[in-house]
């Protein structure tokens, strides 16, 4: 297996985790507040999607040899995650929770596709991606936020049901 194969396999494994979590929540509860206070499971998916889309755009630029794109949110929000999160949520207003969950699932496919386009030597080069702060792409965990910040709250919400 190549480094690319291993990286894509890790993304696919986490996609399976996401699908299992979404199935455990159940489509009937996607729009129910609780996983993050007033936020629904769909809101969490939209939040994760907003940040994932930013990462994918950056990786696509890397794969294409293009300059890193600007963040999708207004520049005055940079550095303020709470305001960025509010902006992301506003962008998804009016979209169904089920669509947000499906779109986050589809983002795994897009992430795997772009990783598969990046050569092994770039994937393992700790200086290739400055925004990773010295990590090589294969060392980056593109789903740690889900697991560290949101899964415990989602699990607690599910357990309380």
C-alpha positions as CSV (number, residue, x, y, z in Angstrom):
1,X,0.0,0.0,0.0
2,X,1.1,3.5,-0.7
3,X,0.9,6.4,1.8
4,X,-2.0,7.7,-0.2
5,X,-3.8,4.4,0.2
6,X,-3.3,4.4,3.9
7,X,-4.5,8.0,4.2
8,X,-7.6,7.3,2.1
9,X,-8.3,4.2,4.1
10,X,-8.3,6.2,7.3
11,X,-10.7,8.7,5.8
12,X,-13.0,5.9,4.7
13,X,-12.9,4.3,8.2
14,X,-14.0,7.6,9.7
15,X,-16.7,7.9,7.1
16,X,-18.0,4.5,8.3
17,X,-17.9,5.9,11.9
18,X,-19.9,8.9,10.8
19,X,-22.5,6.8,9.0
20,X,-22.9,4.6,12.0
21,X,-23.3,7.6,14.3
22,X,-25.9,9.2,11.9
23,X,-27.8,5.8,11.8
24,X,-27.7,5.7,15.6
25,X,-29.1,9.2,15.9
26,X,-31.7,8.3,13.3
27,X,-33.0,10.6,10.6
28,X,-36.1,11.3,12.7
29,X,-33.9,13.0,15.3
30,X,-31.6,15.0,13.0
31,X,-33.6,18.2,13.5
32,X,-34.0,17.7,17.3
33,X,-32.2,20.2,19.5
34,X,-29.8,18.7,22.0
35,X,-26.4,17.5,20.7
36,X,-25.0,21.0,21.3
37,X,-27.5,22.9,23.3
38,X,-30.0,24.4,20.8
39,X,-28.0,22.9,17.9
40,X,-29.4,19.8,16.3
41,X,-27.4,16.9,14.8
42,X,-28.0,18.6,11.4
43,X,-26.5,21.8,12.8
44,X,-23.4,19.9,14.0
45,X,-23.1,18.3,10.5
46,X,-23.4,21.8,8.9
47,X,-20.8,23.2,11.3
48,X,-18.4,20.3,10.5
49,X,-19.1,20.7,6.8
50,X,-18.2,24.4,6.8
51,X,-14.8,23.8,8.3
52,X,-14.3,20.7,6.1
53,X,-15.1,22.6,3.0
54,X,-12.3,25.1,3.9
55,X,-9.8,22.3,4.4
56,X,-10.8,20.6,1.1
57,X,-10.4,23.9,-0.8
58,X,-6.9,24.3,0.7
59,X,-6.0,20.8,-0.3
60,X,-7.4,21.1,-3.8
61,X,-5.2,24.2,-4.2
62,X,-2.2,22.3,-3.0
63,X,-3.0,19.4,-5.4
64,X,-3.4,21.8,-8.3
65,X,-0.2,23.8,-7.4
66,X,-2.4,26.9,-6.9
67,X,-2.1,29.5,-4.1
68,X,-4.1,28.8,-0.9
69,X,-7.6,30.2,-1.3
70,X,-9.0,32.8,1.1
71,X,-11.3,31.6,3.8
72,X,-14.9,31.3,2.7
73,X,-16.1,33.6,5.5
74,X,-15.5,37.4,5.7
75,X,-12.0,38.2,6.6
76,X,-13.1,40.2,9.7
77,X,-14.2,36.9,11.2
78,X,-10.8,35.3,11.0
79,X,-9.5,34.3,14.4
80,X,-12.9,34.3,16.1
81,X,-14.2,30.7,15.9
82,X,-17.5,31.6,17.6
83,X,-18.3,34.2,14.9
84,X,-17.1,31.9,12.1
85,X,-19.3,29.1,13.5
86,X,-22.3,31.5,13.6
87,X,-21.5,32.6,10.0
88,X,-21.4,28.9,8.9
89,X,-24.7,28.2,10.6
90,X,-26.3,31.2,8.8
91,X,-25.0,29.9,5.5
92,X,-26.9,26.7,6.1
93,X,-30.2,28.3,7.3
94,X,-33.1,26.8,5.5
95,X,-31.3,23.6,4.5
96,X,-32.8,20.4,6.0
97,X,-30.9,18.6,8.7
98,X,-30.9,15.4,6.6
99,X,-29.3,17.3,3.7
100,X,-26.6,18.7,6.0
101,X,-25.9,15.2,7.4
102,X,-25.7,13.8,3.8
103,X,-23.5,16.6,2.7
104,X,-21.1,16.1,5.5
105,X,-21.0,12.4,4.6
106,X,-20.2,13.3,1.0
107,X,-17.4,15.6,2.1
108,X,-15.5,12.4,3.1
109,X,-15.6,11.4,-0.6
110,X,-14.3,14.8,-1.6
111,X,-11.5,14.6,1.0
112,X,-10.5,11.1,0.0
113,X,-10.4,12.2,-3.7
114,X,-8.2,15.2,-3.1
115,X,-5.8,13.2,-0.8
116,X,-5.5,10.6,-3.6
117,X,-4.3,13.4,-5.9
118,X,-1.5,14.5,-3.7
119,X,1.8,12.6,-4.2
120,X,3.2,10.5,-1.4
121,X,6.3,12.7,-1.0
122,X,4.0,15.7,-0.4
123,X,1.8,13.8,1.9
124,X,4.8,13.0,4.1
125,X,6.6,16.3,3.9
126,X,6.2,18.3,7.1
127,X,7.0,21.5,5.4
128,X,4.6,21.0,2.4
129,X,1.5,22.4,4.2
130,X,2.3,25.5,6.3
131,X,-1.2,25.7,7.8
132,X,-0.6,22.3,9.4
133,X,2.0,23.8,11.7
134,X,4.8,21.3,11.0
135,X,2.6,18.2,10.6
136,X,2.7,16.2,7.4
137,X,-0.6,15.7,5.7
138,X,-0.6,12.0,6.7
139,X,-0.2,13.1,10.3
140,X,-3.1,15.5,10.2
141,X,-6.4,14.3,11.6
142,X,-9.2,15.9,9.6
143,X,-11.9,14.5,12.0
144,X,-10.4,15.1,15.4
145,X,-12.8,18.0,16.0
146,X,-15.7,15.7,15.5
147,X,-14.4,13.1,17.8
148,X,-12.9,15.4,20.5
149,X,-15.5,18.2,20.6
150,X,-18.8,16.7,19.4
151,X,-19.0,13.0,19.8
152,X,-19.0,13.1,23.6
153,X,-21.9,15.6,23.6
154,X,-23.8,13.6,21.0
155,X,-23.2,10.4,23.0
156,X,-24.5,12.1,26.2
157,X,-27.6,13.3,24.3
158,X,-28.2,9.8,22.9
159,X,-27.7,8.2,26.3
160,X,-30.2,10.7,27.9
161,X,-32.9,9.7,25.5
